[in-house]
Amino acid sequence: MSSLRIIPTDKPLLGRVDVPSDKSISHRALILAALAHGQSRLKRFSYGEDNVRTLGALRALGVTIQDDAEGTLLVDGVGLDGLREPGTDIDCGNSGTTMRLLCGVLSAQPFRSRMIGDASLSGRPMQRVAEPLSLRGAVIRGQHHPTKPGDITAPLDIGPLLSGRRLSEIEYTLPIASAQVKSALLLSGLFASGPTVLSEPLLSRDHTERMLLAIGVSLVTLGTSVRLDPPIHPQALTAFDVDLPGDLSAAAFPLVAAALVAGSNVTTLRTGMNPSRTGLIDVLKSLNAHLVLAPRGSVLNEPLGELMVKQQQLRAALIAGEMATRAIDEIPIICALAARASGTTEIADVAELRVKECDRLATMAAVLSAFGVDCEERRDGLVIQGKPEGRLRAAQVTSQGDHRIAMTAAVLALVADGPSTIDDCDCIATSFPGFVATFRKLGANIEIVS
């Protein structure tokens, strides 16, 4: 298990850097390429552990995927009727996206499959995806959740559907906005006998909808509602080539670091700018960050561009509602912005963060406290008293095995009053394998300690 030792920087962070390909888009591109007819080419694959789990799961289901080990994958799609029964359990590691999205695909198959995960994933709630899939005829069995009566966790045993049967049509309202649940239902709808009609209280990220439209699926969106009509032929999905956009959630770390370190100017290249994901951009603007956006076209209906941040004085704001939903993955690093903003920042409507890789609200409250920042933990968020003057207190903290906590703590350490240590940092490879190299390129002093 490795740790990071961060020496506070006494000079600006400067540079233009690439970031890993978008994790959410990569999951979906892999799955749809596997279900398409023909060979798809995926470029700039980042090899983050979560995406590698999806790649491995598809191989276990009989999909041939050629990998040049330099970021280009050739996926030989098997169509909607070509997956085969895995010879062993499908190990999703720490990837909740892999498990939930594949629930939608596997629930429609005429064979049995079993998905397992690490200790963290095996404690995360799965009833939210199992219940609506069951309403359309899926067979999903899990373990009783140890602390949430009526909920289930991995391992998940799925299927089989009886010979000749298909999932039924469904009209369903999601109780909370969830891109993973919505995507699982849409993917299951590719195999169904009738339409999939979904609505949610707020618009969650819409990568699945955009990608399905790009490859010819009959799909209509209206506000927070979506309708998918299943393809009429198993070979109906068309293969595609895509140069995967950079991940805004990964770009958040060097961009926020630039907002905190005096004199800094950092640009991230080819970064995804999907409107359902740009809550971070709205947050940066609300907190008075100096931000410049430069559009650079689109791929598979996904807009992308360059994002540049210069350091300037931040001011407190309320982060809640739709803005918080669209920035749900970036809330930990947003806490770092709040820690250096003038005034009191309230973050609300993010109770979902309590059931991620760790309880991100409780863990971030502890991390902020360790760095000398006053923070009040609430049921669905945090209240953070900014400390804009001077330096933060150097600290030794643990990530609790959460990649976003580890990287956020490393960014806070850049403006501390002495060296800080972040323990349990192997998890960073989940989403940003080149995190340390990227920050060193910008001028940060980070050491990896075994």
N, C-alpha and C positions, 0 to 999 in steps of 0.2 A: 504494500500500500504506500503510495507516494504522497508527499506534502509539497506545498509551494512556500517558498520563503521570498517575500517581496520587500525590496528596499525602496523606501519612499523616493519618488523622483524629485529632483531639484531643477529639472529642465522640462520644456514642453514636450508633449507627444505630437509627432509630426509625421504625416505620410498618407499615401493612398494604398489601400489594402483590399485584397479579395477576402471574402468570408465563405464558409462552407455552404454548399447548396442547401436550399430550403428543405428542412427535414420533413415538414408536412407534405410538400409537393412531391418529394422523392418517394415517400411511402405510397402515395396514390399513383404516381407514374409507374412504379414497379408493378403494382397490382393490376392496373388497367392494361399495361403492356403484356402481362401474363395472360389476360383474358381476351386479348385482341387476336385478330387473324393476321399472321405474318410476323416479320421481324421488326422490332422497334429498337431504336438506338437512343440510349440515355447518356449524355455527356456531362461532365463536371460532377459526377457522383462523389460524395465527400467521405464515404466510409465511416461516418459516425456509427456508433454501435447500434443505435436503434434502427437505422436504415439497413444495416447489415443483417439484423434479425429478420426483417421482412424479406430480404433477398434469400436468406437461408430457408425461411418458411416456404417460399415459392418453389425453391429447388426440391424441398422435401415433398412437395405436391406434384412433382413431375415436370416442372418447367425448366427448360434448358436456358441457362444464362451464361454467356461468355463474358469474362472480365479481364481487361488488359492490365489491371492493377494500377492504372494511371488515371482512372476516373471515367472510362468509357465502358458501358455495358451493352451487350447485344442480347435482347430478350426474344426468344422464339415463342410467340404467343400460341396457346393451345386452344383458344376459343372458349366459349361459355360452357362447353360440354367436355373439355379435355383434361381437367384436373384429375389426379388419381390419388387413391388412398395412401397416406404417408405410412412408411414402414416403422415409424417411431413417433414419440411425442414431439410436437412442434414447440421448440423452446423460444419464447419471446423475450427472454432476458429481463431487462428493465423497461421494455417498450410497451406501454399501455396502448399506444396507437396501433402497433402491430396486432395486438390481441383483439382490440375492439373492432378494427376494420375487417380483420379476417373472420371474425364472428359472422359478419354479414355475408361473406363469400361461402364459408364452410357450412353455414346453416342451410344452404340450398343444395348440398351435395348428397348423392345416394350412398355415401360411405361415411364411416365413423372417423372422427379425428379427436385428438386431445391436445390442448394447449396448456403449457406450463410457463412459469416465470420465476424470477429470483424472489428472494424474501420480500423485497419491497413491493413488487408487482403482485405477489400473492396476497397482499393485504389490502389491495385497492378494490373498491366496489365495482361489481360487474352486473348487478341486477338492472341497472339503468339501460344497458344494451340488450341483456337477455330478455327482459320483459316484453318490449315492443316486437322483437323478433319472434318470440313465442306466440304473440297475438296473430302472426301471419303463418303459424304452423311449424316454426322451427323447434327442434329438440335440443335444449341446452341445459346441462346440469353442472352445478358448481359446488364448492364447499360452503358450509354455513359461515357467514362472516362472524368473527369472534366478538365484535363489539356493536354491530349494527343488525339487530333482529330483522329478519326478512330479506336481508341482502345476501349476496353470494360473492365468493372470490375464486380466483384460480386455485388449482387446476380446473379447466373447463372441459367437459366432455360434450361434444357436439355431434348431432345427427345419429343415425342417418335418416334422411327422408325415406318413406316407403317407396318402393319401386313404382315408377310412373307418376308420382305425385310431384307437385310444384308448390312453392310458397304462394300464399294467397295475396290478393291485393290488400292494401291497407290505407286508411286515413288516420293519421296520428298527430297529436299535439305534444311536443316535447315539453315536459314541465319546467326544465331549465335549458337555456341555450347550450348546446354541446355539438361541436363539429364532429367529434368522434362518433357519437350516437347517430347523428344525422347521416354521416357518411356510411356507417354500417348498414343503415336501413336503405340508403340509395343503392349501395352495392348489392344488397340482397334483392332489390327491385329489378336488377338486370336479369334475374333468374325467375321472376314471379309470373303468375298467370294473368295479372292485371296491374293497374296503376299503383304507384307509391305516391301518396299525397301527404306532405309533412308541413307543419308550421311550428315555429318556436317564438318565445316571447321577445327575444332580441336576435338580430342576425349574427350568428357565429360565422367563423371563417368559411369561405365558400369555394375552396380549392377543388373539391370533388365536383361541384356543379360546373365550374368553368372547364375542367378537363373533360368531363363527360360530353359537354356541348362541343368541344373542340374535336372530338373523335366521332361525332355523328349521332350521339344518343338523343332521342326525343325527350327534351326536358324544358320546362318552362318555370321561371321564377317570377314572383310578384311580392315585393317587400320581403317579409320573413317567411314566405310560403314557397314551396317548390313541388312540382309534379313531374314524375318520371314515368314514361310508358316503356315497358320492356321491349327490347329488340325482338323482331319476329323470327330471326335466324341466329343460331349459335355462333356463326362466323360474321356477325354484323359489325362488330367493333373493328375499326381500322387501325392498323399499326401506325406508329408515328415516330418521328425523330424530335428530340428536345434537348436543348442546352439549358440545363436546370438553373433557375435563378438562385442568387445568393439568399441566405436566410436572414430576414430582418431581425429575428430573435437573437441570432448570433452577432449580427452587426451592432446590436444594442450595446454590447460590452465595450468595444473600442470607441463607439460614438459617445457613450455616457462618460467614459474615462476622459475623452477630450473636453467634455462639458465641465469636468471637475478640476483638471490639472491646469494651472495658470499658463496662459500663452499657447495652449494647444490648438491644433488644426488638423483634423482627421477626416478622410473621405473613404467610404466603403463603395466598392465597384459592383456593378451588375446585381444590385440588391432588389429583392422582390418588394413591390409596392402595392400589393393587393389591398383595396380599400377596406376589406373586412379584417385586415391584419395591421393596419396603420395606426392603431391606438397609441403606439409608442410615439409616433410623430406628433399626434395631437397633445400628448403629455409633455413632450419636449417644448412645444410651443406654449402650453399653459404655464410651464415653469420658467418661461422667459429664456430658454436656450437659443443660441444663435445657430439656426439651421437653414441649410440651402438644399433644395431638391432639384435634380436635373433628370427628367425622364429620358429613357433610352430604349423605347419600343416595348414589345411584349412577346411572350412565347406561351403557346397553349392557352391563350386568353389571359395570361398573367402579366400585368404590367411590371416593368422593372426600371431601375435608374440608379443614379449615383446620389449618395447622401453625404453631406459635409456638415460637420459641427465644429464651431470655434468656442473656446471658453469665454464665458461672461457671467456676471452675477445672476444667480438663479433666485426665483421668488416662489413662495409656497402656493399651492393650489389644491382644489378638491378633485380627486380622481375617483370617479364613481360611474354607475350606470353603463351606458353603451360604450363609453370610452374605456372604462376598466375592462369590460368584456373583450373588446378588440385588442387589449394589451395584456390579456390574462397571463401569458407566458413570460412577459417582461416585467411583471410586478416586482420580483426581487430586485432587479437592477434599477427600477424606478425608485425603490426605497433608497438606493444610493444617491440618486438625484435629490430626493427629499432631505436626506441627511445634510446636504450642503446648501439647501435653499434657505433664504431668509423668511422666517415665519413658521407656521405650523401647517403641515400637509396632512390631509385626511385621505386615506385610501379605503374605499367601501365597496360593497357588492362583490366581493371576491372570496366568499366562503369556500368555493370549490378548491382553493389552494390548500385546504386542510387535508385533502385526499390525493395529493400528488406523490412524487417520490418520497417526500416526507411532509410533515405539516409545515408548509412554507411560511405561514403567518407566524407561528410560534418560533420557528427556527430563525427567521429574519429578525424578529423582536430580540432574540438572544444575541444575534450577530451585531445588530446596531448597538445594543447595550454594551457589548464587549469593546466596541470602538468608541465608547463615550457619548453616544447619541441617545437622548431621551426618547422613549417609544412606549406608547400605550397599546396593548393588544386588545382588540375587540372581536366579537363573534365572527364578523364578516370582513374584517380589515384591520388597519393599523392607523394610529395617529402619531406622527413623527415631528418632533421639535427640531427644526433645522439648526445646524451649527456651522454657519457660513464663514466665520472668522477663525484664524489660526488653523492648527492641524488637529486631526482626530487622534485618539489615543491608540497607540500600537497594541495589537492584540494577537492572541493565539486562539483560533476558533476551529470548529469542525464543520464539514459540509453536510453531515448526516447522510452522506452518500448521494446528494442531490447536485447535479452538475450546475444548475443555475445559482444555487447558493454558493458553491465554491467559487465560481467566476465573479459573482457580485462581491464577495468578501475580498477577492484579489484586487478588484477595482477600488474598493474603499481603502485598502492598504496602501495604495499609491499616494494618498494624501494624509497618511498617519505621521506621527512624530518619531517613529523609529521602525526598525524591521518588524514585520508581522509574519506569522506562520498560519497557513490554511491547511488543516489536516484532512485526509481522506479525499484526495483529488483525482484518483484514477477515473472517477465518474465523469470528468470533463470530456473524456473521449466519447461519451454518449452523443454529444451534439457538436463539439468543436475540437476535433483532434489537434488542430494546429493553433490552439489558443496561446500557448506560451510563445511559440515562434512569431505569431502575429504581433503580440505585444512587445516582444524584443525588437522587432522591425521598426516599431513606432518609437522606440527609445526607452522602454521600461526595463527595469532591472529585476528579473524574476528567475529564481533558481528552483530546480526540481530536486527534492530531497527524498531519497528512498527511506 
